[in-house]
Amino acid sequence: SNTLRGQNLGSLPMIKPVLEGQQDQFGDKYAGILRIDGEVVLLTVAPIRDSSGELVGAVLIGTPLQKILQETKYNVLADVVAYQSDGEALAMTYLLADGSDISSLNITPELFAEVLQGSGDTTIMRTLTINMREHQAAYAPLKIRRDTLGVISVSLPNTIVTNLIGTNRNGLSIVFSLLAVVVVVMGFGIAQSLSLPIQSCLLYTSPSPR
């Protein structure tokens, strides 16, 4: 990106530990969320080492957060929204009507804090009106590696939730469980973003055998 060209990025929290050669139980790759040219991107950072194993730099691969959310929606058949620390919606899978934009999905800082402080034993839910239809939304922390970078929500139209409850005694539990599925699916998608682009990049740059 021309926005980043010539800038010193070494102080960014997902880049600094890589340049310092840090490694923990999660490995030597780090990630974080950054807005680049107006688009929210998941940045994956991995070390570059020479033939002797000495650290000589880092490589950055960006994956649009919107792409990860869309792939998650495809797998769970529910809409997903990602939020940053002030409750601002960063990316979503909704197709908003009536001239609404993503800011209409913002949550309050209080709700954001409540989700992060939750014990995990209970699911925080709210009723939202989107495109003039009521939806049930469930919220959970968005974690990448060991770091909590925001909050995610998963939602279904109230008509679907009501049908689930009406036809299945455990219908509400199914709705709650959907959030756990989203967390797993997103975790897998993020893990792929952490590894596959780096592997492809290293494969492309590796010298061919002679």
C-alpha positions as a printed Julia matrix, in Angstrom:
210×3 Matrix{Float64}:
   0.0     0.0    0.0
   1.25    3.49  -0.83
  -0.09    4.63   2.56
   2.51    2.54   4.38
   5.4     3.06   1.97
   8.36    4.77   3.63
   6.85    4.66   7.11
   8.55    3.21  10.18
   6.15    0.49  11.32
   8.46   -1.05  13.9
   6.48    0.29  16.86
   3.17   -1.31  15.84
   2.14   -3.95  18.43
   1.95   -6.75  15.86
   5.34   -5.9   14.3
   7.55   -4.96  17.25
   7.7    -8.46  18.84
   8.63  -10.01  15.5
  11.49   -7.56  14.95
  12.64   -8.25  18.51
  12.72  -11.99  17.8
  10.07  -12.81  20.37
   8.47  -16.26  20.37
   6.0   -17.83  22.8
   3.71  -20.85  23.02
   1.72  -19.47  20.09
   4.74  -19.3   17.79
   6.75  -16.51  16.18
   3.98  -14.98  14.03
   1.87  -12.07  15.27
  -1.25  -10.35  14.03
  -3.34   -7.27  14.57
  -6.02   -5.13  12.98
  -5.13   -1.96  11.08
  -7.03    0.4    8.8
  -5.19    0.8    5.48
  -6.5     3.03   2.69
  -9.88    3.09   4.41
 -10.13   -0.71   4.63
  -9.89   -2.7    7.87
  -7.17   -5.33   7.44
  -5.91   -8.23   9.51
  -2.13   -7.9    9.36
  -0.08  -11.08   9.68
   3.59  -10.6   10.51
   6.31  -13.26  10.35
  10.09  -13.09  10.77
  12.54  -13.3    7.87
  15.77  -15.15   8.63
  18.87  -15.67   6.53
  20.51  -19.02   5.81
  22.25  -18.95   9.19
  18.98  -18.4   11.04
  19.71  -14.77  11.92
  16.72  -12.44  12.0
  17.01   -9.92   9.17
  13.5    -8.47   8.98
   9.8    -9.21   8.8
   7.17   -9.82   6.13
   3.62   -8.45   6.39
   0.56   -9.97   4.72
  -2.8    -8.18   4.85
  -6.18   -9.94   4.71
  -9.33   -7.77   4.62
 -11.35   -8.38   7.78
 -14.46   -8.16   5.61
 -13.31  -11.26   3.71
 -12.91  -13.25   6.93
 -16.39  -12.23   8.08
 -17.95  -13.13   4.73
 -16.34  -16.56   4.82
 -17.64  -17.0    8.37
 -21.17  -16.06   7.27
 -20.96  -18.58   4.44
 -20.13  -21.31   6.97
 -22.65  -20.49   9.71
 -25.45  -18.82   7.69
 -25.7   -15.89  10.09
 -24.6   -12.27   9.91
 -21.42  -11.23  11.72
 -20.11   -7.83  12.86
 -16.68   -6.96  14.29
 -16.27   -4.05  16.72
 -13.29   -2.11  18.04
 -12.68   -0.81  21.54
 -15.08    2.15  21.5
 -17.95    0.03  20.15
 -17.47    1.22  16.56
 -18.42   -1.39  13.98
 -15.34   -2.17  11.86
 -16.69   -4.7    9.36
 -19.97   -6.51   8.76
 -21.78   -8.95   6.51
 -25.16   -7.17   6.41
 -26.51   -5.61   3.23
 -27.96   -2.43   4.7
 -30.94   -0.73   3.06
 -32.5     2.74   3.24
 -29.18    4.56   3.04
 -27.91    3.19   6.36
 -24.17    2.74   6.81
 -22.03    0.6    9.09
 -22.16    3.22  11.87
 -25.81    2.28  12.45
 -24.5    -1.0   13.91
 -22.27    0.65  16.53
 -22.68   -0.58  20.11
 -22.19    1.43  23.28
 -18.83    1.42  25.09
 -20.72   -0.01  28.08
 -21.91   -3.04  26.09
 -18.43   -3.51  24.66
 -16.94   -3.55  28.17
 -19.68   -5.89  29.42
 -18.83   -8.43  26.72
 -15.12   -8.36  27.54
 -15.8    -8.7   31.27
 -18.21  -11.6   30.82
 -17.4   -14.92  32.47
 -18.08  -16.99  29.36
 -20.8   -18.92  31.17
 -23.54  -16.59  29.92
 -24.23  -15.21  26.46
 -24.91  -11.48  26.17
 -27.74  -10.87  23.72
 -29.55   -7.81  22.4
 -32.46   -7.18  20.04
 -31.55   -5.05  17.02
 -33.63   -3.51  14.26
 -31.85   -3.87  10.91
 -33.49   -3.16   7.57
 -36.78   -2.72   9.48
 -36.56   -6.29  10.82
 -35.79   -7.31  14.37
 -32.74   -9.51  14.92
 -31.34  -11.34  17.93
 -27.61  -10.65  18.3
 -25.17  -12.48  20.58
 -21.73  -11.05  21.48
 -18.31  -12.47  22.33
 -14.7   -11.19  22.55
 -12.68  -11.22  19.31
  -9.34  -12.84  20.1
  -6.3   -13.29  17.87
  -3.57  -15.41  19.42
  -3.76  -14.45  23.11
  -4.83  -10.86  22.52
  -8.38   -9.51  22.71
  -8.69   -7.05  19.84
 -12.39   -6.33  19.9
 -15.84   -7.88  20.0
 -17.8    -9.91  17.46
 -21.54  -10.4   17.19
 -23.61  -13.0   15.37
 -27.26  -12.43  14.62
 -30.35  -14.02  13.11
 -33.73  -12.49  12.26
 -36.27  -12.81  15.06
 -38.55  -14.85  12.79
 -35.89  -17.58  12.52
 -35.19  -17.48  16.27
 -38.91  -17.74  17.04
 -39.3   -20.69  14.67
 -36.35  -22.44  16.29
 -37.82  -21.98  19.75
 -41.28  -22.98  18.57
 -40.17  -26.23  16.94
 -37.41  -27.28  19.33
 -37.31  -27.19  23.14
 -33.6   -26.42  22.84
 -34.11  -23.78  20.19
 -32.72  -20.95  22.31
 -29.68  -23.08  23.17
 -29.12  -23.56  19.45
 -29.03  -19.79  18.99
 -26.56  -19.42  21.87
 -24.41  -22.23  20.47
 -24.24  -20.48  17.11
 -22.0   -17.84  18.68
 -19.56  -20.53  19.8
 -19.55  -21.94  16.28
 -18.78  -18.49  14.87
 -15.86  -18.1   17.29
 -14.46  -21.47  16.16
 -14.98  -20.77  12.45
 -13.5   -17.29  12.69
 -10.6   -18.7   14.7
  -9.91  -21.2   11.94
 -10.16  -18.49   9.29
  -7.77  -16.25  11.21
  -5.38  -19.16  11.73
  -5.4   -19.71   7.97
  -4.71  -16.0    7.5
  -1.77  -16.32   9.88
  -0.17  -19.28   8.13
  -1.16  -19.79   4.5
  -0.26  -16.33   3.1
   3.11  -16.47   4.86
   3.78  -19.97   3.57
   2.86  -18.9    0.05
   5.08  -15.84   0.28
   8.03  -17.85   1.56
   7.48  -20.5   -1.12
   7.43  -17.82  -3.79
  10.63  -16.21  -2.53
  12.53  -19.44  -1.87
  15.37  -20.06  -4.34
  14.64  -22.81  -6.82
  16.87  -25.92  -6.68
  19.62  -26.19  -9.24
